[in-house]
Amino acid sequence: MTSASQLELPSELQQELQSVVLLRLGDRRFAIAANQISELVAPSRIFRFPHRSSNVEGVILRRGRIVPVCEVAERLLGKRILDRRFYLIALRRYASQSEWIALPVTGECELINAEITAPGEDDAPHVSGWISHDGNVIEVLNVAALTTPVSPVAEARS
């Protein structure tokens, strides 16, 4: 008899399952591909400075790096959330470079394996797909698109 730990999924199912990190912002859950996450850290001092990026609150120092703190709750929920439990340090890739960014989250994070459904034509650019977990449909976020400033013209069209 084969134990559950010895069972192997068919290769076509293994290819469809991907690791994602579930995060909470207010009452909603979102997901980010696990390969885009560096670590989860306790909130630390934010250094603020004059700048023109509306989605950058300031920076934190982490492992000898200056990491921008990107406010994403306003874009995802329509309001800022000041209650922070952790910073999710994610890797934002653009062109041929990448950088760490800190995303404030309000609850526990969880690593799961899930099948990601591709986004639809009408989905926002920050949606890279969808997963189903515990009876909920959850947006998988495109970190680069989510943390790119939105122009006032683009916001007026949506």
C-alpha positions as CSV (number, residue, x, y, z in Angstrom):
1,M,0.0,0.0,0.0
2,T,1.3,3.5,-0.9
3,S,1.1,6.2,1.8
4,A,-0.2,9.7,1.0
5,S,3.4,11.1,1.2
6,Q,4.5,8.7,-1.5
7,L,1.8,9.5,-4.0
8,E,2.9,11.6,-6.9
9,L,0.7,13.9,-8.9
10,P,0.6,13.4,-12.6
11,S,3.1,15.7,-14.4
12,E,0.3,17.7,-16.0
13,L,-1.1,18.6,-12.6
14,Q,2.4,19.4,-11.2
15,Q,3.0,21.9,-13.9
16,E,-0.2,23.7,-13.2
17,L,0.3,24.1,-9.4
18,Q,2.4,27.1,-8.5
19,S,3.6,28.4,-5.1
20,V,2.0,31.7,-4.1
21,V,2.0,33.8,-0.9
22,L,-1.4,34.8,0.4
23,L,-1.4,38.3,2.0
24,R,-4.1,40.3,3.7
25,L,-4.9,44.0,3.2
26,G,-7.8,45.0,5.4
27,D,-10.6,42.4,4.9
28,R,-9.3,41.2,1.5
29,R,-6.8,38.6,0.6
30,F,-4.5,38.8,-2.4
31,A,-1.7,36.5,-3.7
32,I,1.8,37.1,-5.1
33,A,3.9,34.4,-6.9
34,A,6.3,33.0,-4.3
35,N,9.3,33.5,-6.6
36,Q,8.7,37.2,-6.3
37,I,8.9,37.2,-2.5
38,S,12.2,37.7,-0.6
39,E,11.0,37.7,3.0
40,L,8.4,38.9,5.5
41,V,9.6,41.3,8.1
42,A,8.2,43.2,11.1
43,P,7.4,46.9,10.5
44,S,10.4,49.1,11.0
45,R,11.1,52.8,10.9
46,I,10.1,54.4,7.6
47,F,12.4,57.2,6.4
48,R,10.3,59.8,4.6
49,F,11.6,62.4,2.2
50,P,10.1,64.8,-0.3
51,H,9.3,63.0,-3.6
52,R,6.7,63.0,-6.3
53,S,5.8,59.3,-6.3
54,S,2.3,59.0,-4.8
55,N,2.6,55.3,-4.1
56,V,6.0,55.5,-2.4
57,E,5.7,56.3,1.3
58,G,9.4,56.4,2.0
59,V,12.1,53.8,2.5
60,I,13.2,51.2,5.1
61,L,16.7,49.8,5.6
62,R,16.9,46.1,5.2
63,R,20.0,43.9,5.0
64,G,22.1,46.9,3.9
65,R,19.7,47.9,1.2
66,I,17.4,50.9,0.9
67,V,14.0,49.5,0.1
68,P,11.1,51.7,-1.1
69,V,7.8,51.2,0.8
70,C,5.0,51.1,-1.7
71,E,1.5,51.8,-0.6
72,V,-0.7,49.5,-2.6
73,A,-3.9,49.3,-0.4
74,E,-5.2,52.5,-1.9
75,R,-5.0,51.2,-5.4
76,L,-6.4,47.7,-4.4
77,L,-9.0,48.8,-1.8
78,G,-9.7,52.4,-2.6
79,K,-8.4,53.6,0.8
80,R,-5.1,53.7,2.7
81,I,-4.6,51.4,5.6
82,L,-2.4,52.6,8.4
83,D,-2.5,49.4,10.5
84,R,0.5,47.3,9.5
85,R,1.5,44.0,10.8
86,F,4.4,43.1,8.4
87,Y,6.2,44.2,5.3
88,L,6.3,41.7,2.5
89,I,9.6,42.3,0.7
90,A,9.0,41.5,-3.0
91,L,11.1,41.6,-6.0
92,R,9.9,44.1,-8.7
93,R,11.2,43.2,-12.1
94,Y,11.3,45.7,-14.9
95,A,13.2,45.8,-18.2
96,S,16.5,44.1,-17.4
97,Q,16.7,45.1,-13.8
98,S,15.0,44.2,-10.5
99,E,14.7,45.8,-7.1
100,W,13.3,45.0,-3.7
101,I,10.2,46.8,-2.6
102,A,8.3,46.6,0.7
103,L,4.5,46.1,0.6
104,P,2.7,46.8,3.9
105,V,0.3,44.0,4.9
106,T,-2.2,43.9,7.7
107,G,-2.4,40.2,8.5
108,E,-0.6,36.9,8.4
109,C,0.9,35.6,5.2
110,E,0.6,32.0,4.0
111,L,2.5,30.0,1.4
112,I,0.3,27.7,-0.6
113,N,0.3,25.8,-3.9
114,A,-2.5,26.7,-6.2
115,E,-3.6,26.5,-9.8
116,I,-3.4,30.0,-11.3
117,T,-6.0,30.9,-13.9
118,A,-4.9,33.5,-16.5
119,P,-6.4,37.0,-16.2
120,G,-9.2,38.1,-18.5
121,E,-9.2,40.9,-21.0
122,D,-11.2,43.2,-18.6
123,D,-8.9,42.6,-15.6
124,A,-6.7,45.5,-14.4
125,P,-3.1,45.5,-15.4
126,H,-2.0,44.6,-11.8
127,V,-3.9,41.3,-12.0
128,S,-1.6,38.5,-13.3
129,G,-4.1,35.8,-12.6
130,W,-6.6,34.2,-10.2
131,I,-6.6,31.4,-7.7
132,S,-9.3,29.6,-5.8
133,H,-8.6,29.0,-2.1
134,D,-10.9,28.1,0.8
135,G,-14.0,28.9,-1.3
136,N,-12.7,32.4,-2.3
137,V,-11.5,33.7,-5.6
138,I,-8.3,35.6,-5.0
139,E,-6.4,38.0,-7.3
140,V,-2.8,37.1,-8.0
141,L,-0.9,40.4,-8.2
142,N,1.6,41.6,-10.8
143,V,4.0,43.5,-8.5
144,A,5.6,45.5,-11.3
145,A,2.3,46.8,-12.6
146,L,0.9,47.3,-9.1
147,T,3.8,49.5,-8.0
148,T,4.1,51.5,-11.2
149,P,2.6,55.0,-10.7
150,V,-0.7,55.4,-12.5
151,S,-1.1,58.6,-14.5
152,P,-4.1,60.8,-13.8
153,V,-5.3,60.2,-17.4
154,A,-5.2,56.4,-16.9
155,E,-7.1,56.7,-13.6
156,A,-9.8,58.9,-15.2
157,R,-10.4,56.2,-17.9
158,S,-11.0,53.4,-15.5
